[in-house]
Amino acid sequence: MSIDQSVLDKFEAVVESQRKRIMDMKAQDDFIDYSKLDKLIIGVCGGDGIGPMITGMAQHALEVLLADKVRAGKVEFRVIDGLTIERRAELGCAIPPDVMEELKKCHVILKGPTTTPRKGDPWPNVESANVAMRKGLDLFANVRPVKVPELGIDWTFYRENTEGGYAVGSQGVQIDDDLFIDFTVATSQGCERIARLAFDYARKTGKNRVSCVTKANIIKTTDGKFLDTCQKVAKEYPEVQFDDWYIDIMTAKLLDDKRRRDFKVVVLPNLYGDIITDEAAEIQGGVGTAGSANIGKRYAMFEAIHGSAPRMVQEGRAKYADPSSVLRAAVMLLEHIGEIELAKKLDRALDICMVEEHKVVVTGRDTGATAQEFTDYVLDTIAKL
């Protein structure tokens, strides 16, 4: 049976779009130097569901911490609305064009969670806003730290953000009534830049072990390319230990008390990174405790790693949403723009408030504190440091 020409045309379009992306990567400049900017613009994009509530709390914390630079005109916050599922569905796109235009005027972005429709939902099948933002701003590295000192855990995950199984996730093809095919993408440029960023971080921080996670024994072309690239880059960093693991055994070893203490920096393709960092966050205390950075050469975006929890909004509980994850993301934002001491203060305050003192507890319901009350508790703690 011959394949319909429209299917072949669609496949060709996918290939050509990735070739264009390769040319764009080759033409990129180096990373932006924030210290040379006259003014740093921080975009705040609340998303939908509980996103605007918790992101507003992180914005408030950052405004308090950066107050001197705001007054001096060195830092500006810009609120960017319009990334709700309702508007995205109305326009039939992952990110409305006017929102993307405003995002590109910023240097760093604090982003709330957004709803991604799945099969059976009442919304049209628009692409994930996260995936679209990562591709549109070329945020190729998703960085997620996980720390549990009492268990000897101090992990930093470098997840490739723009390739793998998510690169063209909405562009799979239906061959006929029985056959459906999706695509996984790897490029030389994409694999090398995420590998090099992970090794640079290991060298800079003294976390002298990088572990590459793939399924290269089965998915030999794309995962094989990712592993091969990491092995080649590792040779340029002789002071950093390197090993590689398959994704299935790595999910088990993160639960192995004897082995998991050895892991430091983990670099992995997109889909595996999404799954395993949620597992790691659960070990830390849940996805609500972890922040996430999305780094590119021109832009950077910081977000919570949990979803938009629309049910909390429907039930009138949005004000009780836990802002811890996006506050952790704010720590990473401060680190990224060079405000290391402020980042340490916020991070230390969160450790005190979430683990050590635990005087103000968020439960997600009126049995606990509101997002505002918890944020005030964190800021009061910072003032005492």
N, C-alpha and C positions, 0 to 999 in steps of 0.2 A: 504494500500500500504506500503510495507516494505521500509526502508531507506537503500540506497546503502552503502555497507561496507566502501567504500572510504570516505564517509561523516563522518561516525563514527570514522574512523581512524584519520581524520583531527581534529575532536573535541578532541579526546584523546591526540593528539599531543599538542594542545593548553593547555589542563589541565596540562600535564607533564611539559611544558615549564614554566608555572607559579609556579608549585611546586619547580622546580629547582631555580627559582628566589627567592622564600621564603627561601630556604636553604642558598642562597648567602647573603640575608639580615641578616639572623641570625648569619652569620660568620663574619660580618663586624666589623672593629675597630671603634673607636670614630672619631670625626672630626679632620682633620689635623690642626696642630698648625703652622701657617706660620712664627711665630717669631723664630721658632727653625730651619728653613731652612738656609743652607749656601747660597743658591741662589734661588730666586723665578723666575720661568720661566712663562712668559706670552705669550701664543700662540695667534697669530692673523690670523683668518681664514675668508677671505673676502667673501666667498660664491659666488653668481653670480648676474647678473643684476647690480643694483647700489651698491651692497654690497661692492666690493673692494674699490670703491670711498669713501663712507661714513665711512667705517671701517678704511681706511687709515687715515682719518682725526682724528678719535678718537685715533688711535695709535700715531699720531703726538702729540696730546695734552698730552697723558700720558707720552710720552718720554720727553717732556718739563718739566712736573711736577715731574717726577721721575729721572731727569737727574743726580742728585748727586748719587743716588743709582745705576744707570746704570754704571756710571764711577767707582764706588767703587766695581763693580762686584757682587752687591747684587741682582740686577734685570737684567734679560735678556729677550729681545723680540725675538720671533721666528715666522716668517711668514710661514703659512702653506697653500699652494695652492692645487688645485685639487678637490674642493668641488662644482664645477660647474654642472649645470644640464646636459650639454653635456657629461661630463665624467661619471657622475652617470648613465645616460641613456646608454652609451656605455658599461659600466660594468654590468648594470642591478642590481645595488645595491643602497641603500640609502646613504651610505658613503663608498667610496673606502677604501679597507683594509689598504693601505699605509697611507692614511689620518688619519684613526682612530689610527694607530700605532703612528703617530707623535703627535696627540692630547693627547694620554696617557702619553707622555713624559713631558707634561706641567702640571702646577699646576692650573692656571686659564686661561680661554680662552675668547678672545674678538671675537665675531662672527658676520659676516654680514648676511643679509637675504638670503634665498635659495628658489628656485622654487620648489613647490610641484605639480606634474602633477595631473590633474583632468580628469575625463571622457570626451573624446572629444579632449583633447590636443594631439599634435603630438608626445609627449614623452611616453615611456612605463610607466606602472603603478608601478613605484618605490615608496617605502615608503618615507614619509617625513624625510628629513635629521635631522630636529629638533627633531622629535620623536625618531629617531634612536640614535641620540647623547645623548638624555636624558636617554634612556634605556641603551645604551652602557657604559656610564660613571656613571650611576645611579644618575642622577641629579634629585632627587625626589621632590624638592621644587622649584616652579616657583614663584618668588617674584616680585610684581609690585606695586610700590608706585604711588599714584596720589595725587597731591596737587593743590588746587585752594583757596588760602588764602582769597580772597575777597568773596568767597561763603561759607567759613567756612569748607572747605573740606580738610581732611588730612587722606587719606585711605592707608592702606597697605594690599594687597591681597596675601594670601598664597594658591596657586593653586597646588594641587597634580599633579605631572608631569609624573608619570610612570604607572598609573593604569587607572581605569575608561574606558570610551569609546574609548580611544586612545591606550590602552595597546596592543591590537592585532587587530588594525584597518584594516590591510591588510590580516587578516586570517579568515575572515568570510566564511561561507559556502553557496553554492547554493545547496539546497536539490533536486530541480527538476526545470522544466521550470517556475514554478509559485512561489516557496517559497525561500526566501533569508534571512539568519540570520547572524547578527553580534553579538559580545560579549562585555560585560562590566565586568571589573575585579575589585575586592576589596580584599585586604588581611589584616589580623590583623596587620601585621608589617607595611605595607604601610600606613594604616589609622592612626596608632598611631604616627609614626614619623612625619608626616606632622602636625598633631594636636599639638604635643608637641613643634614643632618648632614655630608654631604660638603663642602658649601661652608663651613660653620662650621670644619671641620678645615683646609681650605685657607687660610682667613683667619687662623686661630690659629697655624698653623705656618709661614706664608709660602710654602707650596707653591702658587703663585698660578696654577695652571691646573687646571681641572676638565674632564674629557672624559666625555661621556655616550655609552654604547654601547647600541644597540638594533638592531632590524631593522624600523624603523618604516615603511620604504618598502613592505614586504610585509605585516607583521602590523600593520595600520593602527590597530586599535582599542586594544588594550592597550599595545603598544610605542609607538604614537602618543601615548597618554596619558602614558606615562613621559617621553618626549622633550619633549612640550609642557610638562609640569610643570617639568622641569629648566631649560628655556628661560626660564620665568617666574621661577623662583627666582634664576636667574643675574642678572637685572636688579637684584636687591637687593644684589649683591656686585660693584660696578663695578670694584673693584681686582683681581678674580679673572678671568683669561681663561677663556672657555668655548668649547668646540667639541663637535661630535658626530660619531660614527663608527658605521658598521654593523658588526655583530659579525664578519662574514666577513673584511672588510678589516683590522679591528683585530687578529685573530689573526695576520695576515701582518705588520702593522706592528710588533708586538712582537718580531719577528725581524729587523726592518730596523735595522741598526746606526745609520743616519743619522737615522732618525725616532724610534726608541724612547726616546732620551735626553730628548726633549721632554716626554714624558708625566709627570705628577705625581700627580694624584688622578683616579681613574677610578670613575664611578658607573654601575651597570648592574643590570638585572633578574636574578632568581634563577638561572635556568638558564644564561644567558650568563656570569654571574659564577662559577658553579661550574666551568665549562669553562675560562674564560680565566685564572682564578687558578691552576689546575693547570699550565697552560702557563707562566705567569710563574714559578711555583715551580721548574719544571724548568730554566728559564734560570738560576735562582739556584743550582741544584745538586741539585734533586729535591724531591718533595713531602715527603720526610723532613726537609727543612731549614726548613720554613715553619710558623709558628704561625698561629692564627686566633682572632679575638675575635668574639663574638656579643653585641651590645649592645641592651638595651632600657631603658626608663625606670625599671623597678623592679629588674630582674635583669640579670646579665651572665654569660656562659659563655665559657670559654677552652679551646681544644682543639688537638690536632694536626690536620693536614688530610689525613693518609693513613688507610688502612683498618686493620682489626683483625688482618690477617695470621694467620688461623687455622692456616695450614700451618706457620708457625714454632712454634706451640704443639704441634701434632701431632708435629713432628719433634724436640721437646725443645730448641728454640733460643730460647725466649722471653727468656731472660736476656741474650741477645746482641742484642736489639732496640735500635735507635737511639733514644735519648730526645731527640734534638736538637729535633725539631719541637715537642714538648710543653714543652720548656724555653724555646723561643722564645715559646710561648703564655704561659708564666709571666712573661716580660718584659712582655707586653702587660697581663697581670693587674696587675702591680705599677704600671704606668703608670696604669691605669684607677682604682686606688684611691688614687692620689696619691703613691705611693712612687717618685718620679721618679729620685732618686739611686740607689736600690737597683736599679731597672730598668736604668739606664745601666750599672751594674757588671756585672749578669748578661749584658746584651747584649754588652758589651765582652769579657767573658770567653768568651762563645760564639764571637765573631769570632776571638779568639786561638786557641781550642781547635779550631775547625772549619776555619779557613783559614790562619792565620799560622804557628802552631807545628805543629799537627797531630801532636802527640807520641803521643796515644792515639787509635787509629783503630777505629771500629766497622764491622764488615763484615757483621753479621747472622749470622755463623757463629763457630765456635771459632777461626777464623784471626785474629779481632780481639778487641777488648775487650768486656767485658760492659757493660750499661747502668749498673750500679753503678760500675764503674771509670771510665767516661767522666764520670759525674756528679761523682765525687770529684775528677777532674781539673779540672772546671769550678770547683768550690768551692775547690780549692787555688789556682787562678788568681785567683779573686776575692780571696782572702786576701792576695795579693801586690800587688794594685792599690793 
